[in-house]
Amino acid sequence: ARNIASLGNGGRLVQVGILGGGGEVAVALEDILYRHLQIKGTVMKSRLQEEKHAMVRRFREHWLDRFEGGAALEPVVDSTFSLARAADAHRRMESSANVGKIILTMDTNPSE
């Protein structure tokens, strides 16, 4: 529901898989219709092996070269936790409060 609410008019949501198995979402159909939203979803688990291979091949043929040549691709970082706070990082992930990656850092000088 948060992902749908975050879309602007004419926005598109592509949902691949479900984190934590929680697949139920309540959304008013009028929100989708009046805002001209597009929602597309898929999972990989139920696909045939041949389909998975074809998807990887299409990605490689059409997109992989965009990652070469020093193109600036930067992940969206939600938060950073020290390894000692891994439990806090995991709780944040489980709460689905994050938008982007949660990073664990290694303490390079553990005596401090």
KACORRA-V914660 format. One record per helix or strand of 3 or more residues. SS is the DSSP state (H for helix, E for strand). FROM is the first residue (numbers start at 0). TO is the last residue. If there is no record, write none. Layout:
ss = {SS:SS}
from = {FROM:FROM}
to = {TO:TO}
//
This chain:
ss = {H:E:H:H:E:H:H:E:H:E}
from = {1:11:18:28:37:48:63:76:82:100}
to = {4:15:20:33:41:61:66:81:94:104}
//
